[in-house]
Amino acid sequence: MADKGYLKMTEQTCYRCRYWQTSEPGKDKEPRPTPMLRFGFAPCAKGEISRYWSRKAAACKHYQAIGAAAQKRRDEMMKKLGA
């Protein structure tokens, strides 16, 4: 089975940044995946409103790496969504 293009832990990309928002509050105020996440896109908390960034996009000046536990949760969510 191919690896779907997952990135190396050392690359500074939006996928590895804490500001790449993978969830948003739903109508019931519970977190749910962002609409474009299944395609590998999510908004940046430091970027333009309504602009979605690819997980492979090069990190910007606001880049802050997420922790190993958070990265593992993000990887599992992306695999679950098939992204």
C-alpha positions in Angstrom: 0.0 0.0 0.0 1.4 3.4 -0.9 2.0 5.9 1.8 -0.3 8.7 0.6 2.6 11.2 0.6 2.9 11.8 4.3 5.7 14.2 5.2 8.9 13.6 7.2 8.9 14.9 10.8 11.7 17.3 10.0 10.0 19.2 7.2 8.7 22.7 8.1 5.3 22.6 6.4 1.8 23.7 7.3 1.0 20.1 8.2 3.6 20.3 11.0 2.5 23.7 12.3 0.3 24.4 15.4 -1.6 27.1 13.5 -2.8 24.8 10.8 -6.4 24.4 12.0 -7.7 20.8 11.5 -11.0 21.3 13.4 -13.6 23.9 14.0 -16.7 24.1 16.3 -19.8 22.6 14.8 -23.4 23.7 15.4 -23.4 21.8 18.7 -20.1 23.5 19.7 -18.2 20.2 19.5 -15.0 20.1 17.4 -15.4 18.7 13.9 -12.9 18.4 11.1 -12.7 21.4 8.8 -14.6 20.9 5.5 -11.5 20.7 3.2 -9.4 18.5 5.6 -10.2 15.3 3.7 -8.5 16.8 0.7 -5.4 17.8 2.7 -6.3 21.5 3.1 -7.0 23.5 6.3 -7.0 27.2 7.3 -4.2 28.9 9.2 -5.0 30.6 12.4 -2.4 33.3 11.5 -3.4 33.6 7.9 -6.3 35.1 5.8 -9.8 34.2 6.8 -11.4 31.6 4.5 -8.0 30.7 2.9 -7.1 27.0 3.0 -3.5 25.9 2.8 -2.2 22.5 1.6 -0.5 20.3 4.1 2.5 20.3 1.8 2.8 24.1 1.7 6.1 25.6 3.0 5.8 27.0 6.4 5.5 30.8 6.9 7.2 33.1 9.4 4.5 32.1 12.0 5.6 28.4 12.0 5.6 26.7 15.4 6.1 22.9 15.5 3.5 20.8 17.2 4.4 18.2 19.8 4.8 14.5 19.1 1.5 13.5 20.7 -0.4 16.2 18.7 1.3 15.1 15.5 0.3 11.5 16.1 -3.3 12.5 16.6 -3.2 14.6 13.4 -1.7 11.7 11.5 -4.4 9.4 12.7 -7.2 11.8 11.8 -5.8 12.3 8.3 -5.6 8.5 7.8 -9.1 8.1 9.1 -10.4 10.8 6.6 -8.4 9.2 3.8 -6.4 12.3 3.1 
